[in-house]
Amino acid sequence: MAAPPHMDDGRRTSRRHRRRTPGEEVTALIISVPVVVVLGALAWVAWRYMGLRTWQAVLCLLLGFLLAATTAAPAIRRALVGIVRSLTGH
């Protein structure tokens, strides 16, 4: 007979395998949307005033998509979240 779900059986679950609360997902979205907006604004400023060429912007965009598919993506996300948290004080 299995223990009820509210009882702790002494095993520790890793953070990666525990259930996420809806608030955690919203927090990730709240952090990532402003970062995307700021990076987009910086890319626009670079294109408009610093002479960024279209092919350079496309190359950077492709690099970002490819980098997101690597094993480095979680480390990059943690670094960005750490930077945002240190800047906002959360």
Chimera marker file (.cmm) of the C-alpha trace (Angstrom):
<marker_set name="trace">
<marker id="1" x="0.000" y="0.000" z="0.000" r="1" g="1" b="0" radius="0.5"/>
<marker id="2" x="1.412" y="3.386" z="-0.983" r="1" g="1" b="0" radius="0.5"/>
<marker id="3" x="1.771" y="6.246" z="1.470" r="1" g="1" b="0" radius="0.5"/>
<marker id="4" x="-0.616" y="9.153" z="1.025" r="1" g="1" b="0" radius="0.5"/>
<marker id="5" x="0.851" y="11.948" z="-1.090" r="1" g="1" b="0" radius="0.5"/>
<marker id="6" x="0.881" y="14.398" z="1.826" r="1" g="1" b="0" radius="0.5"/>
<marker id="7" x="3.187" y="12.177" z="3.920" r="1" g="1" b="0" radius="0.5"/>
<marker id="8" x="6.947" y="12.494" z="3.556" r="1" g="1" b="0" radius="0.5"/>
<marker id="9" x="8.678" y="9.145" z="3.179" r="1" g="1" b="0" radius="0.5"/>
<marker id="10" x="12.101" y="10.558" z="4.023" r="1" g="1" b="0" radius="0.5"/>
<marker id="11" x="13.379" y="10.750" z="0.469" r="1" g="1" b="0" radius="0.5"/>
<marker id="12" x="14.555" y="14.086" z="-0.805" r="1" g="1" b="0" radius="0.5"/>
<marker id="13" x="13.576" y="15.069" z="-4.281" r="1" g="1" b="0" radius="0.5"/>
<marker id="14" x="15.912" y="17.109" z="-6.366" r="1" g="1" b="0" radius="0.5"/>
<marker id="15" x="14.818" y="20.553" z="-7.391" r="1" g="1" b="0" radius="0.5"/>
<marker id="16" x="14.735" y="19.502" z="-11.007" r="1" g="1" b="0" radius="0.5"/>
<marker id="17" x="12.146" y="16.782" z="-10.404" r="1" g="1" b="0" radius="0.5"/>
<marker id="18" x="9.799" y="18.556" z="-8.038" r="1" g="1" b="0" radius="0.5"/>
<marker id="19" x="6.553" y="20.050" z="-9.196" r="1" g="1" b="0" radius="0.5"/>
<marker id="20" x="6.623" y="23.687" z="-10.092" r="1" g="1" b="0" radius="0.5"/>
<marker id="21" x="4.079" y="26.026" z="-8.716" r="1" g="1" b="0" radius="0.5"/>
<marker id="22" x="2.288" y="28.373" z="-11.091" r="1" g="1" b="0" radius="0.5"/>
<marker id="23" x="4.075" y="31.330" z="-9.464" r="1" g="1" b="0" radius="0.5"/>
<marker id="24" x="7.482" y="29.991" z="-10.485" r="1" g="1" b="0" radius="0.5"/>
<marker id="25" x="6.497" y="29.802" z="-14.134" r="1" g="1" b="0" radius="0.5"/>
<marker id="26" x="5.128" y="33.315" z="-14.068" r="1" g="1" b="0" radius="0.5"/>
<marker id="27" x="8.327" y="34.580" z="-12.444" r="1" g="1" b="0" radius="0.5"/>
<marker id="28" x="10.402" y="33.064" z="-15.237" r="1" g="1" b="0" radius="0.5"/>
<marker id="29" x="8.158" y="34.758" z="-17.781" r="1" g="1" b="0" radius="0.5"/>
<marker id="30" x="8.299" y="38.086" z="-15.978" r="1" g="1" b="0" radius="0.5"/>
<marker id="31" x="12.094" y="37.939" z="-15.994" r="1" g="1" b="0" radius="0.5"/>
<marker id="32" x="12.556" y="36.726" z="-19.556" r="1" g="1" b="0" radius="0.5"/>
<marker id="33" x="10.147" y="39.133" z="-21.296" r="1" g="1" b="0" radius="0.5"/>
<marker id="34" x="11.907" y="42.323" z="-20.092" r="1" g="1" b="0" radius="0.5"/>
<marker id="35" x="15.301" y="40.824" z="-20.945" r="1" g="1" b="0" radius="0.5"/>
<marker id="36" x="14.097" y="40.097" z="-24.472" r="1" g="1" b="0" radius="0.5"/>
<marker id="37" x="12.682" y="43.618" z="-24.782" r="1" g="1" b="0" radius="0.5"/>
<marker id="38" x="15.915" y="45.220" z="-23.524" r="1" g="1" b="0" radius="0.5"/>
<marker id="39" x="18.069" y="43.085" z="-25.829" r="1" g="1" b="0" radius="0.5"/>
<marker id="40" x="15.762" y="43.876" z="-28.734" r="1" g="1" b="0" radius="0.5"/>
<marker id="41" x="16.016" y="47.592" z="-27.971" r="1" g="1" b="0" radius="0.5"/>
<marker id="42" x="19.813" y="47.346" z="-27.798" r="1" g="1" b="0" radius="0.5"/>
<marker id="43" x="19.882" y="45.523" z="-31.138" r="1" g="1" b="0" radius="0.5"/>
<marker id="44" x="17.675" y="48.222" z="-32.677" r="1" g="1" b="0" radius="0.5"/>
<marker id="45" x="19.948" y="50.986" z="-31.315" r="1" g="1" b="0" radius="0.5"/>
<marker id="46" x="22.997" y="49.150" z="-32.652" r="1" g="1" b="0" radius="0.5"/>
<marker id="47" x="21.327" y="48.777" z="-36.054" r="1" g="1" b="0" radius="0.5"/>
<marker id="48" x="20.094" y="52.370" z="-36.192" r="1" g="1" b="0" radius="0.5"/>
<marker id="49" x="23.018" y="54.301" z="-34.748" r="1" g="1" b="0" radius="0.5"/>
<marker id="50" x="26.066" y="52.036" z="-34.756" r="1" g="1" b="0" radius="0.5"/>
<marker id="51" x="25.846" y="50.596" z="-38.245" r="1" g="1" b="0" radius="0.5"/>
<marker id="52" x="24.833" y="47.020" z="-37.426" r="1" g="1" b="0" radius="0.5"/>
<marker id="53" x="24.179" y="45.313" z="-40.718" r="1" g="1" b="0" radius="0.5"/>
<marker id="54" x="21.209" y="43.039" z="-41.293" r="1" g="1" b="0" radius="0.5"/>
<marker id="55" x="23.354" y="39.959" z="-41.891" r="1" g="1" b="0" radius="0.5"/>
<marker id="56" x="25.134" y="40.562" z="-38.565" r="1" g="1" b="0" radius="0.5"/>
<marker id="57" x="21.820" y="40.770" z="-36.717" r="1" g="1" b="0" radius="0.5"/>
<marker id="58" x="20.598" y="37.579" z="-38.414" r="1" g="1" b="0" radius="0.5"/>
<marker id="59" x="23.853" y="35.840" z="-37.504" r="1" g="1" b="0" radius="0.5"/>
<marker id="60" x="23.445" y="36.842" z="-33.838" r="1" g="1" b="0" radius="0.5"/>
<marker id="61" x="19.820" y="35.665" z="-33.888" r="1" g="1" b="0" radius="0.5"/>
<marker id="62" x="20.811" y="32.275" z="-35.301" r="1" g="1" b="0" radius="0.5"/>
<marker id="63" x="23.593" y="31.963" z="-32.747" r="1" g="1" b="0" radius="0.5"/>
<marker id="64" x="21.073" y="32.602" z="-29.964" r="1" g="1" b="0" radius="0.5"/>
<marker id="65" x="18.696" y="29.928" z="-31.261" r="1" g="1" b="0" radius="0.5"/>
<marker id="66" x="21.491" y="27.396" z="-31.639" r="1" g="1" b="0" radius="0.5"/>
<marker id="67" x="22.928" y="28.233" z="-28.228" r="1" g="1" b="0" radius="0.5"/>
<marker id="68" x="19.509" y="27.697" z="-26.636" r="1" g="1" b="0" radius="0.5"/>
<marker id="69" x="19.553" y="24.113" z="-27.916" r="1" g="1" b="0" radius="0.5"/>
<marker id="70" x="22.881" y="23.248" z="-26.277" r="1" g="1" b="0" radius="0.5"/>
<marker id="71" x="23.660" y="22.009" z="-22.793" r="1" g="1" b="0" radius="0.5"/>
<marker id="72" x="24.918" y="25.502" z="-21.953" r="1" g="1" b="0" radius="0.5"/>
<marker id="73" x="21.366" y="26.920" z="-22.056" r="1" g="1" b="0" radius="0.5"/>
<marker id="74" x="20.520" y="26.167" z="-18.381" r="1" g="1" b="0" radius="0.5"/>
<marker id="75" x="23.762" y="27.757" z="-17.183" r="1" g="1" b="0" radius="0.5"/>
<marker id="76" x="23.109" y="30.844" z="-19.286" r="1" g="1" b="0" radius="0.5"/>
<marker id="77" x="19.552" y="31.073" z="-17.936" r="1" g="1" b="0" radius="0.5"/>
<marker id="78" x="20.803" y="30.769" z="-14.334" r="1" g="1" b="0" radius="0.5"/>
<marker id="79" x="23.381" y="33.490" z="-14.962" r="1" g="1" b="0" radius="0.5"/>
<marker id="80" x="20.764" y="35.813" z="-16.454" r="1" g="1" b="0" radius="0.5"/>
<marker id="81" x="18.349" y="35.152" z="-13.589" r="1" g="1" b="0" radius="0.5"/>
<marker id="82" x="21.149" y="35.850" z="-11.101" r="1" g="1" b="0" radius="0.5"/>
<marker id="83" x="22.017" y="39.118" z="-12.807" r="1" g="1" b="0" radius="0.5"/>
<marker id="84" x="18.380" y="40.222" z="-12.939" r="1" g="1" b="0" radius="0.5"/>
<marker id="85" x="17.830" y="39.276" z="-9.295" r="1" g="1" b="0" radius="0.5"/>
<marker id="86" x="20.935" y="41.183" z="-8.198" r="1" g="1" b="0" radius="0.5"/>
<marker id="87" x="19.843" y="44.244" z="-10.168" r="1" g="1" b="0" radius="0.5"/>
<marker id="88" x="16.262" y="44.165" z="-8.868" r="1" g="1" b="0" radius="0.5"/>
<marker id="89" x="17.086" y="43.084" z="-5.322" r="1" g="1" b="0" radius="0.5"/>
<marker id="90" x="14.882" y="39.965" z="-5.335" r="1" g="1" b="0" radius="0.5"/>
<link id1="1" id2="2" r="1" g="1" b="0" radius="0.2"/>
<link id1="2" id2="3" r="1" g="1" b="0" radius="0.2"/>
<link id1="3" id2="4" r="1" g="1" b="0" radius="0.2"/>
<link id1="4" id2="5" r="1" g="1" b="0" radius="0.2"/>
<link id1="5" id2="6" r="1" g="1" b="0" radius="0.2"/>
<link id1="6" id2="7" r="1" g="1" b="0" radius="0.2"/>
<link id1="7" id2="8" r="1" g="1" b="0" radius="0.2"/>
<link id1="8" id2="9" r="1" g="1" b="0" radius="0.2"/>
<link id1="9" id2="10" r="1" g="1" b="0" radius="0.2"/>
<link id1="10" id2="11" r="1" g="1" b="0" radius="0.2"/>
<link id1="11" id2="12" r="1" g="1" b="0" radius="0.2"/>
<link id1="12" id2="13" r="1" g="1" b="0" radius="0.2"/>
<link id1="13" id2="14" r="1" g="1" b="0" radius="0.2"/>
<link id1="14" id2="15" r="1" g="1" b="0" radius="0.2"/>
<link id1="15" id2="16" r="1" g="1" b="0" radius="0.2"/>
<link id1="16" id2="17" r="1" g="1" b="0" radius="0.2"/>
<link id1="17" id2="18" r="1" g="1" b="0" radius="0.2"/>
<link id1="18" id2="19" r="1" g="1" b="0" radius="0.2"/>
<link id1="19" id2="20" r="1" g="1" b="0" radius="0.2"/>
<link id1="20" id2="21" r="1" g="1" b="0" radius="0.2"/>
<link id1="21" id2="22" r="1" g="1" b="0" radius="0.2"/>
<link id1="22" id2="23" r="1" g="1" b="0" radius="0.2"/>
<link id1="23" id2="24" r="1" g="1" b="0" radius="0.2"/>
<link id1="24" id2="25" r="1" g="1" b="0" radius="0.2"/>
<link id1="25" id2="26" r="1" g="1" b="0" radius="0.2"/>
<link id1="26" id2="27" r="1" g="1" b="0" radius="0.2"/>
<link id1="27" id2="28" r="1" g="1" b="0" radius="0.2"/>
<link id1="28" id2="29" r="1" g="1" b="0" radius="0.2"/>
<link id1="29" id2="30" r="1" g="1" b="0" radius="0.2"/>
<link id1="30" id2="31" r="1" g="1" b="0" radius="0.2"/>
<link id1="31" id2="32" r="1" g="1" b="0" radius="0.2"/>
<link id1="32" id2="33" r="1" g="1" b="0" radius="0.2"/>
<link id1="33" id2="34" r="1" g="1" b="0" radius="0.2"/>
<link id1="34" id2="35" r="1" g="1" b="0" radius="0.2"/>
<link id1="35" id2="36" r="1" g="1" b="0" radius="0.2"/>
<link id1="36" id2="37" r="1" g="1" b="0" radius="0.2"/>
<link id1="37" id2="38" r="1" g="1" b="0" radius="0.2"/>
<link id1="38" id2="39" r="1" g="1" b="0" radius="0.2"/>
<link id1="39" id2="40" r="1" g="1" b="0" radius="0.2"/>
<link id1="40" id2="41" r="1" g="1" b="0" radius="0.2"/>
<link id1="41" id2="42" r="1" g="1" b="0" radius="0.2"/>
<link id1="42" id2="43" r="1" g="1" b="0" radius="0.2"/>
<link id1="43" id2="44" r="1" g="1" b="0" radius="0.2"/>
<link id1="44" id2="45" r="1" g="1" b="0" radius="0.2"/>
<link id1="45" id2="46" r="1" g="1" b="0" radius="0.2"/>
<link id1="46" id2="47" r="1" g="1" b="0" radius="0.2"/>
<link id1="47" id2="48" r="1" g="1" b="0" radius="0.2"/>
<link id1="48" id2="49" r="1" g="1" b="0" radius="0.2"/>
<link id1="49" id2="50" r="1" g="1" b="0" radius="0.2"/>
<link id1="50" id2="51" r="1" g="1" b="0" radius="0.2"/>
<link id1="51" id2="52" r="1" g="1" b="0" radius="0.2"/>
<link id1="52" id2="53" r="1" g="1" b="0" radius="0.2"/>
<link id1="53" id2="54" r="1" g="1" b="0" radius="0.2"/>
<link id1="54" id2="55" r="1" g="1" b="0" radius="0.2"/>
<link id1="55" id2="56" r="1" g="1" b="0" radius="0.2"/>
<link id1="56" id2="57" r="1" g="1" b="0" radius="0.2"/>
<link id1="57" id2="58" r="1" g="1" b="0" radius="0.2"/>
<link id1="58" id2="59" r="1" g="1" b="0" radius="0.2"/>
<link id1="59" id2="60" r="1" g="1" b="0" radius="0.2"/>
<link id1="60" id2="61" r="1" g="1" b="0" radius="0.2"/>
<link id1="61" id2="62" r="1" g="1" b="0" radius="0.2"/>
<link id1="62" id2="63" r="1" g="1" b="0" radius="0.2"/>
<link id1="63" id2="64" r="1" g="1" b="0" radius="0.2"/>
<link id1="64" id2="65" r="1" g="1" b="0" radius="0.2"/>
<link id1="65" id2="66" r="1" g="1" b="0" radius="0.2"/>
<link id1="66" id2="67" r="1" g="1" b="0" radius="0.2"/>
<link id1="67" id2="68" r="1" g="1" b="0" radius="0.2"/>
<link id1="68" id2="69" r="1" g="1" b="0" radius="0.2"/>
<link id1="69" id2="70" r="1" g="1" b="0" radius="0.2"/>
<link id1="70" id2="71" r="1" g="1" b="0" radius="0.2"/>
<link id1="71" id2="72" r="1" g="1" b="0" radius="0.2"/>
<link id1="72" id2="73" r="1" g="1" b="0" radius="0.2"/>
<link id1="73" id2="74" r="1" g="1" b="0" radius="0.2"/>
<link id1="74" id2="75" r="1" g="1" b="0" radius="0.2"/>
<link id1="75" id2="76" r="1" g="1" b="0" radius="0.2"/>
<link id1="76" id2="77" r="1" g="1" b="0" radius="0.2"/>
<link id1="77" id2="78" r="1" g="1" b="0" radius="0.2"/>
<link id1="78" id2="79" r="1" g="1" b="0" radius="0.2"/>
<link id1="79" id2="80" r="1" g="1" b="0" radius="0.2"/>
<link id1="80" id2="81" r="1" g="1" b="0" radius="0.2"/>
<link id1="81" id2="82" r="1" g="1" b="0" radius="0.2"/>
<link id1="82" id2="83" r="1" g="1" b="0" radius="0.2"/>
<link id1="83" id2="84" r="1" g="1" b="0" radius="0.2"/>
<link id1="84" id2="85" r="1" g="1" b="0" radius="0.2"/>
<link id1="85" id2="86" r="1" g="1" b="0" radius="0.2"/>
<link id1="86" id2="87" r="1" g="1" b="0" radius="0.2"/>
<link id1="87" id2="88" r="1" g="1" b="0" radius="0.2"/>
<link id1="88" id2="89" r="1" g="1" b="0" radius="0.2"/>
<link id1="89" id2="90" r="1" g="1" b="0" radius="0.2"/>
</marker_set>
